Structures are given as structure tokens and as C-alpha cells.
């Protein structure tokens, strides 16, 4: 049985990319909802309907677990999907707690989509762990658009990020929390704009660790040749140009995984 990874677009490839290293003997299904990307600027009702449709498809493929590799979809719909389906459903959370655990004295900047930044899940997380009010939140919706067209490090990307980060004195921050899986592609340009004292934090490692734990508890870890089957909004990706497009994303992830 396969492990499904689901995202509004291709951001979830960053989580899959990590999982492929940690679980080399598993088979994967990747579902990118390219018909409806980006989720972060949609209403909660729209996002819930898109996630519902995606889950109907993935469950029909007889998967053994679903990783909601999208912070926005996790915030809106993961709890509801867990009520509906009896299989491991692992979501993404902005890793603000991890950043605070590493350095609880300096400020932390969480960048995410507008829905994630304003969502109740984020509020509950910060109310519980950010007792000293060290966390700031910044929506960066345009990064999703840049990522979807594979514009990872252009003058337009740098200008956008420079303008958005300008109000913050980054010398006071210890971490930049990547609260959207699309944002991992931009570590190169972000690294240039950040002081050396800042580092990246994301939720990929914790998400895959929880996936592994739940599969092990259920006796569902396997020893198979690794494969990945990709779908765009339920349509299997077979076109050579689209396969090449996905491969370019994975190669970009090979590059940025070395950037701290």
C-alpha cells in the first residue's frame, strides 16, 4: 500500500522529498491540487471542499496513510478528515514551538499563507507556547505563485521578499519558520536577505517522524522498491513535460536542503 502526500500544489514535494530519504523502501502517491492552487487566499469553505474531493480520490487508491503536506489544508481540514477516515492522517504545523525551543530569548518570524497566519490553529499554538510573545507572523502569498511557475530566485522574487521583510529588524530574530511547504524552494534568496544569526525551521522532519511512528505502531512499514506516482487534481501525471517539471522541483530541493 502507498503513502499519500497531498498539497494544494507542488509545495508538498518538499515533504515528500524528505520522506523519500527517511523511508527508502516505501511507495508513494503525490496529489497536487493544481486546479485550485493557491489555497492560502481562498475561503475556509472552499479549501474544505477541495480537501474533501482530494481525500475521496486518495482513499479510493487504497492508501495506508495520508500526509497533508500543506499548512493551510491542515489548519482548515485535517481534524475533519480524521473524524471521517480511520487511517493515519498527519498534518503540517508551523514549527514555531521548535524554533522557540532552540532559542527562547530572540524573536521568531513565521512566514505562511494568509489563512495559516490568521487561523485558529496558529492562535492556539502561540497561546500555548509563546508565553513571552516572541513570535511575529508574516503572510507571503505571492511566494506560492512564484513557486508554481518555478521562479525560485529572480529579481522579482528578491524584490518581493526584500519589501515584505523590510519592516522587521532581522538582527533581533533567531529563526525564520517556513510555515508553508511552498516556501522551502526559496531558501537561497532568503538566506541572502537574512543575517547569519538567523536559521531556517520547518515542519518536514517532525511530520515525517510522526508518519513513521504511526506506521510502525500499526505494523504498516514495508520493504518494497521505492516508487512515486503523481496526480494533478486526480489526473495521473504521464506527460513527459510535466514529469520533467516535477523533476526540476526535486532538483531544486536537492540544492536547498543544504542551506541552513
Buried (B, 14 or more C-beta within 10 A) or exposed (E): BBBBBBBBBBBBBBBBBBBBEEBEEBBBBBBBBBEBBBBBBBEBEEBBBBBEBBBEBBBEBEBBBBBBBBBBBBBBBBEBBBEEEEBBBBBBBBBBBBBBEBBBEBBBBBBBBBBBBEBEBBEEBBEEBBEEEBBBBBBBBBBBBBBBEEBBBEEEBBEBBEEBBEEBEBEBBBBBBBBBBBBBBBBBBBBEBBEEEBBBBBBBBBBBEBBBEBBEEEEBEBEEEEEBBBBBBBEEBEEEEBEEEBEEBBEBBEEBBEEE
